[in-house]
Amino acid sequence: MLVRIIAVALMGWAIADVSLYWVLRNHNQQPVEVVTLVFKSLPFIVGVVFLIKARALADWISDKLDL
């Protein structure tokens, strides 16, 4: 469950970061840079991967903590 919460938090953080970047660039009448937009969306991609592999990640973390 904790892995899913972290994944959703990463996705929410990326959505907020990208949207604020977009709004600020449009407010200042500057062009949106694609490279910066891609870098700011990386946590969203990591969050999606965490959601897809949530069970495997949870099992792996559990195994590592059982040492």
GUMIRO-40200 format. One record per atom (N, C-alpha, C, O): residue number from 1; residue in three letters; atom name; x, y, z negated. Coordinates in nm, 2 decimals. Layout:
<recs>
REC   resi   resn   name       c1       c2       c3
REC    NUM    ALA     CA        X        Y        Z
...
</recs>
This chain:
<recs>
REC   resi   resn   name       c1       c2       c3
REC      1    MET      N     0.08    -0.12     0.00
REC      1    MET     CA     0.00     0.00     0.00
REC      1    MET      C     0.09     0.13     0.00
REC      1    MET      O     0.05     0.23     0.07
REC      2    LEU      N     0.20     0.12    -0.08
REC      2    LEU     CA     0.29     0.24    -0.08
REC      2    LEU      C     0.35     0.27     0.05
REC      2    LEU      O     0.37     0.38     0.09
REC      3    VAL      N     0.38     0.16     0.13
REC      3    VAL     CA     0.44     0.18     0.26
REC      3    VAL      C     0.34     0.25     0.35
REC      3    VAL      O     0.38     0.34     0.43
REC      4    ARG      N     0.21     0.22     0.35
REC      4    ARG     CA     0.11     0.29     0.43
REC      4    ARG      C     0.09     0.43     0.39
REC      4    ARG      O     0.07     0.52     0.47
REC      5    ILE      N     0.10     0.46     0.26
REC      5    ILE     CA     0.09     0.60     0.21
REC      5    ILE      C     0.20     0.68     0.26
REC      5    ILE      O     0.19     0.79     0.31
REC      6    ILE      N     0.32     0.62     0.26
REC      6    ILE     CA     0.44     0.70     0.31
REC      6    ILE      C     0.43     0.72     0.46
REC      6    ILE      O     0.47     0.82     0.51
REC      7    ALA      N     0.38     0.62     0.53
REC      7    ALA     CA     0.36     0.63     0.67
REC      7    ALA      C     0.26     0.74     0.71
REC      7    ALA      O     0.29     0.82     0.80
REC      8    VAL      N     0.15     0.75     0.64
REC      8    VAL     CA     0.05     0.85     0.66
REC      8    VAL      C     0.11     0.99     0.62
REC      8    VAL      O     0.08     1.09     0.69
REC      9    ALA      N     0.19     0.99     0.52
REC      9    ALA     CA     0.25     1.12     0.48
REC      9    ALA      C     0.34     1.17     0.58
REC      9    ALA      O     0.35     1.29     0.61
REC     10    LEU      N     0.42     1.08     0.64
REC     10    LEU     CA     0.52     1.12     0.75
REC     10    LEU      C     0.44     1.17     0.87
REC     10    LEU      O     0.48     1.27     0.93
REC     11    MET      N     0.33     1.10     0.90
REC     11    MET     CA     0.25     1.15     1.02
REC     11    MET      C     0.19     1.28     0.99
REC     11    MET      O     0.18     1.37     1.08
REC     12    GLY      N     0.13     1.30     0.87
REC     12    GLY     CA     0.07     1.43     0.84
REC     12    GLY      C     0.17     1.54     0.83
REC     12    GLY      O     0.15     1.66     0.88
REC     13    TRP      N     0.29     1.52     0.78
REC     13    TRP     CA     0.40     1.61     0.78
REC     13    TRP      C     0.44     1.66     0.92
REC     13    TRP      O     0.46     1.77     0.95
REC     14    ALA      N     0.45     1.56     1.01
REC     14    ALA     CA     0.49     1.59     1.15
REC     14    ALA      C     0.38     1.67     1.22
REC     14    ALA      O     0.41     1.76     1.29
REC     15    ILE      N     0.25     1.63     1.20
REC     15    ILE     CA     0.15     1.71     1.26
REC     15    ILE      C     0.14     1.85     1.21
REC     15    ILE      O     0.13     1.95     1.29
REC     16    ALA      N     0.16     1.87     1.08
REC     16    ALA     CA     0.16     2.01     1.03
REC     16    ALA      C     0.28     2.09     1.08
REC     16    ALA      O     0.27     2.20     1.11
REC     17    ASP      N     0.40     2.02     1.09
REC     17    ASP     CA     0.52     2.09     1.13
REC     17    ASP      C     0.51     2.13     1.28
REC     17    ASP      O     0.54     2.24     1.31
REC     18    VAL      N     0.46     2.04     1.36
REC     18    VAL     CA     0.45     2.07     1.50
REC     18    VAL      C     0.34     2.18     1.53
REC     18    VAL      O     0.36     2.27     1.61
REC     19    SER      N     0.23     2.17     1.45
REC     19    SER     CA     0.13     2.27     1.48
REC     19    SER      C     0.17     2.41     1.43
REC     19    SER      O     0.14     2.51     1.49
REC     20    LEU      N     0.24     2.42     1.31
REC     20    LEU     CA     0.29     2.54     1.27
REC     20    LEU      C     0.40     2.60     1.36
REC     20    LEU      O     0.40     2.72     1.39
REC     21    TYR      N     0.48     2.52     1.42
REC     21    TYR     CA     0.58     2.56     1.51
REC     21    TYR      C     0.51     2.62     1.64
REC     21    TYR      O     0.55     2.72     1.69
REC     22    TRP      N     0.41     2.55     1.68
REC     22    TRP     CA     0.34     2.59     1.80
REC     22    TRP      C     0.27     2.72     1.78
REC     22    TRP      O     0.27     2.81     1.86
REC     23    VAL      N     0.20     2.74     1.66
REC     23    VAL     CA     0.13     2.86     1.63
REC     23    VAL      C     0.23     2.98     1.62
REC     23    VAL      O     0.20     3.09     1.67
REC     24    LEU      N     0.34     2.96     1.55
REC     24    LEU     CA     0.44     3.07     1.54
REC     24    LEU      C     0.50     3.11     1.67
REC     24    LEU      O     0.52     3.23     1.69
REC     25    ARG      N     0.53     3.01     1.75
REC     25    ARG     CA     0.59     3.05     1.88
REC     25    ARG      C     0.49     3.12     1.97
REC     25    ARG      O     0.52     3.22     2.04
REC     26    ASN      N     0.36     3.08     1.96
REC     26    ASN     CA     0.26     3.15     2.04
REC     26    ASN      C     0.23     3.29     1.98
REC     26    ASN      O     0.21     3.39     2.06
REC     27    HIS      N     0.23     3.30     1.85
REC     27    HIS     CA     0.21     3.43     1.79
REC     27    HIS      C     0.32     3.53     1.82
REC     27    HIS      O     0.30     3.65     1.84
REC     28    ASN      N     0.45     3.48     1.83
REC     28    ASN     CA     0.56     3.57     1.86
REC     28    ASN      C     0.58     3.58     2.01
REC     28    ASN      O     0.68     3.64     2.05
REC     29    GLN      N     0.49     3.52     2.09
REC     29    GLN     CA     0.50     3.53     2.23
REC     29    GLN      C     0.63     3.48     2.29
REC     29    GLN      O     0.69     3.54     2.38
REC     30    GLN      N     0.68     3.36     2.23
REC     30    GLN     CA     0.80     3.30     2.28
REC     30    GLN      C     0.76     3.16     2.33
REC     30    GLN      O     0.66     3.10     2.29
REC     31    PRO      N     0.84     3.11     2.43
REC     31    PRO     CA     0.80     2.98     2.49
REC     31    PRO      C     0.83     2.87     2.39
REC     31    PRO      O     0.93     2.88     2.31
REC     32    VAL      N     0.75     2.77     2.40
REC     32    VAL     CA     0.77     2.65     2.31
REC     32    VAL      C     0.89     2.56     2.37
REC     32    VAL      O     0.88     2.53     2.49
REC     33    GLU      N     0.99     2.53     2.29
REC     33    GLU     CA     1.10     2.45     2.34
REC     33    GLU      C     1.07     2.31     2.33
REC     33    GLU      O     1.03     2.26     2.22
REC     34    VAL      N     1.08     2.23     2.44
REC     34    VAL     CA     1.04     2.09     2.44
REC     34    VAL      C     1.13     2.01     2.35
REC     34    VAL      O     1.09     1.92     2.28
REC     35    VAL      N     1.26     2.04     2.35
REC     35    VAL     CA     1.36     1.96     2.27
REC     35    VAL      C     1.32     1.97     2.12
REC     35    VAL      O     1.32     1.88     2.04
REC     36    THR      N     1.30     2.09     2.07
REC     36    THR     CA     1.26     2.12     1.93
REC     36    THR      C     1.13     2.05     1.90
REC     36    THR      O     1.11     1.99     1.79
REC     37    LEU      N     1.03     2.05     2.00
REC     37    LEU     CA     0.90     1.98     1.98
REC     37    LEU      C     0.92     1.83     1.96
REC     37    LEU      O     0.86     1.77     1.88
REC     38    VAL      N     1.01     1.78     2.04
REC     38    VAL     CA     1.04     1.63     2.03
REC     38    VAL      C     1.10     1.60     1.90
REC     38    VAL      O     1.06     1.50     1.84
REC     39    PHE      N     1.20     1.68     1.85
REC     39    PHE     CA     1.27     1.65     1.73
REC     39    PHE      C     1.17     1.66     1.61
REC     39    PHE      O     1.18     1.59     1.51
REC     40    LYS      N     1.08     1.76     1.62
REC     40    LYS     CA     0.98     1.78     1.51
REC     40    LYS      C     0.87     1.67     1.51
REC     40    LYS      O     0.81     1.65     1.41
REC     41    SER      N     0.86     1.60     1.62
REC     41    SER     CA     0.76     1.49     1.62
REC     41    SER      C     0.82     1.35     1.59
REC     41    SER      O     0.74     1.26     1.58
REC     42    LEU      N     0.95     1.35     1.56
REC     42    LEU     CA     1.01     1.22     1.53
REC     42    LEU      C     0.95     1.16     1.40
REC     42    LEU      O     0.93     1.03     1.40
REC     43    PRO      N     0.92     1.23     1.29
REC     43    PRO     CA     0.86     1.17     1.18
REC     43    PRO      C     0.72     1.11     1.21
REC     43    PRO      O     0.68     1.01     1.14
REC     44    PHE      N     0.65     1.16     1.30
REC     44    PHE     CA     0.52     1.10     1.34
REC     44    PHE      C     0.55     0.96     1.40
REC     44    PHE      O     0.47     0.87     1.37
REC     45    ILE      N     0.65     0.95     1.49
REC     45    ILE     CA     0.68     0.82     1.55
REC     45    ILE      C     0.72     0.72     1.45
REC     45    ILE      O     0.68     0.61     1.45
REC     46    VAL      N     0.80     0.77     1.35
REC     46    VAL     CA     0.85     0.68     1.24
REC     46    VAL      C     0.73     0.63     1.16
REC     46    VAL      O     0.72     0.52     1.12
REC     47    GLY      N     0.63     0.72     1.13
REC     47    GLY     CA     0.51     0.69     1.06
REC     47    GLY      C     0.43     0.59     1.13
REC     47    GLY      O     0.38     0.49     1.07
REC     48    VAL      N     0.42     0.60     1.26
REC     48    VAL     CA     0.34     0.50     1.34
REC     48    VAL      C     0.41     0.36     1.33
REC     48    VAL      O     0.35     0.26     1.32
REC     49    VAL      N     0.54     0.36     1.34
REC     49    VAL     CA     0.62     0.24     1.33
REC     49    VAL      C     0.60     0.18     1.19
REC     49    VAL      O     0.58     0.05     1.18
REC     50    PHE      N     0.61     0.26     1.09
REC     50    PHE     CA     0.58     0.21     0.95
REC     50    PHE      C     0.44     0.15     0.94
REC     50    PHE      O     0.43     0.05     0.87
REC     51    LEU      N     0.34     0.21     1.00
REC     51    LEU     CA     0.21     0.16     0.99
REC     51    LEU      C     0.20     0.02     1.07
REC     51    LEU      O     0.13    -0.07     1.02
REC     52    ILE      N     0.26     0.01     1.18
REC     52    ILE     CA     0.26    -0.11     1.25
REC     52    ILE      C     0.33    -0.22     1.18
REC     52    ILE      O     0.28    -0.34     1.17
REC     53    LYS      N     0.44    -0.19     1.12
REC     53    LYS     CA     0.52    -0.29     1.05
REC     53    LYS      C     0.51    -0.28     0.90
REC     53    LYS      O     0.60    -0.32     0.82
REC     54    ALA      N     0.39    -0.24     0.85
REC     54    ALA     CA     0.37    -0.21     0.70
REC     54    ALA      C     0.39    -0.34     0.62
REC     54    ALA      O     0.46    -0.34     0.52
REC     55    ARG      N     0.33    -0.45     0.67
REC     55    ARG     CA     0.34    -0.58     0.59
REC     55    ARG      C     0.48    -0.63     0.59
REC     55    ARG      O     0.53    -0.67     0.48
REC     56    ALA      N     0.55    -0.62     0.70
REC     56    ALA     CA     0.69    -0.67     0.70
REC     56    ALA      C     0.78    -0.58     0.62
REC     56    ALA      O     0.87    -0.63     0.55
REC     57    LEU      N     0.76    -0.45     0.62
REC     57    LEU     CA     0.84    -0.36     0.54
REC     57    LEU      C     0.81    -0.38     0.39
REC     57    LEU      O     0.91    -0.38     0.31
REC     58    ALA      N     0.69    -0.40     0.35
REC     58    ALA     CA     0.65    -0.42     0.21
REC     58    ALA      C     0.72    -0.55     0.16
REC     58    ALA      O     0.77    -0.56     0.05
REC     59    ASP      N     0.71    -0.66     0.24
REC     59    ASP     CA     0.78    -0.78     0.21
REC     59    ASP      C     0.93    -0.77     0.19
REC     59    ASP      O     0.99    -0.82     0.10
REC     60    TRP      N     0.99    -0.70     0.28
REC     60    TRP     CA     1.13    -0.68     0.28
REC     60    TRP      C     1.17    -0.60     0.16
REC     60    TRP      O     1.27    -0.63     0.09
REC     61    ILE      N     1.10    -0.49     0.12
REC     61    ILE     CA     1.13    -0.41     0.00
REC     61    ILE      C     1.11    -0.50    -0.12
REC     61    ILE      O     1.19    -0.49    -0.21
REC     62    SER      N     1.01    -0.58    -0.12
REC     62    SER     CA     0.98    -0.67    -0.24
REC     62    SER      C     1.09    -0.77    -0.26
REC     62    SER      O     1.14    -0.79    -0.37
REC     63    ASP      N     1.14    -0.82    -0.15
REC     63    ASP     CA     1.25    -0.92    -0.15
REC     63    ASP      C     1.38    -0.85    -0.20
REC     63    ASP      O     1.45    -0.91    -0.28
REC     64    LYS      N     1.40    -0.73    -0.16
REC     64    LYS     CA     1.52    -0.65    -0.20
REC     64    LYS      C     1.52    -0.62    -0.35
REC     64    LYS      O     1.62    -0.61    -0.42
REC     65    LEU      N     1.40    -0.59    -0.40
REC     65    LEU     CA     1.39    -0.55    -0.54
REC     65    LEU      C     1.38    -0.67    -0.64
REC     65    LEU      O     1.40    -0.65    -0.76
REC     66    ASP      N     1.36    -0.79    -0.58
REC     66    ASP     CA     1.36    -0.91    -0.67
REC     66    ASP      C     1.49    -0.96    -0.70
REC     66    ASP      O     1.50    -1.06    -0.77
REC     67    LEU      N     1.60    -0.90    -0.66
REC     67    LEU     CA     1.73    -0.95    -0.69
REC     67    LEU      C     1.75    -0.94    -0.83
REC     67    LEU      O     1.86    -0.98    -0.88
</recs>
